[in-house]
Every structure is written in C-alpha cells, then in structure tokens.
C-alpha cells in the first residue's frame, strides 16, 4: 500500500490464530489494498474479531459486496492523530513541572 493512501479500518471475523493472509483471502483483498505494517490486530480474539487497515477504495468495494458482508464490519474512519499545539522540548516540560 502506498504510504499516502487514505485508509479506513474494518473488523473481520476469523478463526483463532488467523493471519493477515487469511483475512485477505476471506475478503478478497490484494496486497496493495492492505496495510501490512499495521497488520491484523486482535480486538476480541475469543470471538474471532480482528482489525485491519485497508485503502478507502477497498473499504468501499467491500461495502458493495454482499457476499463478504457477514465476514466484516465497517468501514470505520481512521483519522490522522497529531499533536495539539506546538511541540515542546523535554527542557520546556521540565521547567513547567518545577513551577
């Protein structure tokens, strides 16, 4: 997946100890549609629920594919998380703590 590709989160239901490749096969996703660095994240392994980060295009395609619908939920937003306000150095943080 290209680093700047817009992404969405989905959850997928799989058997215990499944891999990202298992999720891709279940949902018909190509390698370039899945963020393999994010991986397959266990959300509720007891119930076989895992999170997967996919391209927006893949998420939209899955929404329109009724045959995949029982296997996954989403897509869910994946907003970029950034610091609020200016970044402070460790010295500035220490000075604030002394006051």
Number of C-alpha atoms within 10 A of each C-alpha: 16 10 7 6 13 14 24 21 19 19 22 25 19 18 14 13 9 15 15 19 16 14 23 16 11 15 18 13 18 13 13 12 20 24 19 15 8 12 15 22 16 18 13 11 15 9 12 16 20 24 22 22 24 27 21 19 14 20 21 14 12 21 16 10 10 9 10 16 14 9 15 21 18 16 21 14 11 14 10 7 6 6 6 6 6 6 8 8 8 9 9 10 10 10 9 9 8 6 5
